[in-house]
Amino acid sequence: MTGTPTSAVAQQLKQQFGLDTVTLNYGLSQDALFHAAIANDRGRVRIDGPDDEQKAYPTALGVDGPLMFYTDPTCTGRPVSDTFAVARPEVLDTVWWKEGFSQFDPARFDALLGRVIAHLNDRNAELYVTDVFCGWDPEFAEPYRFVGEYATHAFFCNIMFPAGVRAGADYVGAGWTMINVPSFRCDPERDGTRSARAVIVDISKRIALVCGRADYCGVNKKTMFTAMNYVLPSKGQLSMHCSANVGARGDTAILFGLSGTGKTTLSADPDRLLIGDDEHVWTDSGISNFEDGCYAKLIDLNKENEPVIAAAMSMRGTLIENVPALPGTRIEDTDPQEFDLTDGSITENTRFAYPLNCNPGVAEGAKGPHPETIVLLTADAFGVLPPVSVLDSDEVMYHFVTGFTSKLAGTEVGITEPEATFSACFGGPFMSQKASVYAELLAARMADHQTRCILLNTGWTGGPYGKGERMSLRHTRALLNAALAGEFDHAQLVTHPILGLKMPSTCTAVPDEILDPRSTWDDPEAYDVQATKLRDMFRANYEKKGFAELGITAVM
């Protein structure tokens, strides 16, 4: 916290927004917010339930353990179709408009914001305010003031974002403010929203407005990440959806990857210090974490494979979201380790927020030098990509903006065979400028610092999902370690005849025969058919996204 007196913050919020008949709880400790959430956070937790049910609970550990929180049942993840950006003239040509970040009329936003403020004043609302930063780098960290009705959300922001990064930060003139009001219901006809809820970012005025049944904690994190993905590139700094760690030599690595590709698992290396697992910025001085916490999925968590997360679930100052109570047992009487993490009856997107320092071996200041190695992770369920490919500069740009992985048969209704998924820059929904902006920044940074890049496939080998088998984690780690050590820098490379990727013919601690994926299939001709099919999916995505017009060379 900045130490700013509550009266000063109250005056600032009155001048900025007109909040004048509300009660502000500013800069409360995590313990105070824990108790306030249990006492005061009320809303709907059942689809047919009332709007005044308890939403936050202690476990049997009380304040010494996690806070349990339950969102509105219609918002157990980001409300993508209800997320907008204000289309003011100064950002109209630079924002990457798309589903999940569509245009919102400026006049309607200004009117809606006024109605939300009037709603809070009329209710004499009790609000929770916390001042944190988006980012650890003192030069580029953006002040972030959260103002909301739920103490749980302030508690979450204190977990996920660092405080005190820079002394004397101007939260009014140069900071971002999120106003989060679950009790306000939008009127689509009047307000221009798609439903009774909305998440709207006003880049020009540095405001994020959250209204209605949008109380998923991740909204407070990903909305600001999306905003920073506009601000930081505008300052020439590369914001990234990636994990990062650093070795004993000061050799930083960053790992891009969509869900299920191993981004978190591979960045957690006992021989390397963790910088972070999700959101980072590559500034003029190196890599730094955007956050001060982790927001992990809990569904089907294997506690033996994820001992850090398992241990943190019993720690003070953490937050468990949407994990159901045990049948016949009160939440208040349940030890955190007893919860059934296979229970997805509320949502498959059960979550756990915990401070970064719960991890052993965290890099000091959550930062590291300029990276030596970039890893693009993919989980190819078609079974045709090489386990590792060495990329040149054109290939890096192509695969970075493509952001490929694949969904598995059976993971969603109607998916009966692997399905290609393309998410630009490995974080498409959150990238608020055009994909080429990030690609050009990445290319420039890599050229300046002679950074190598590999494409690492953690998917299937010997056949597609259902016939082949998942890449051995031991082999994947060996390939990653070889890349980090520079083993592929001058290695003999073989060009894939269909995909055009360059594959090393040998690697320490990895059998030569798995490096060429065609040789792992019983039917090489069937492999060629599958490889051609996947290559054509890449080409179709390249055409659909108009990457040629953005200056991205077609390499596949």
Disulfide bonds with the S-S distance in Angstrom:
none
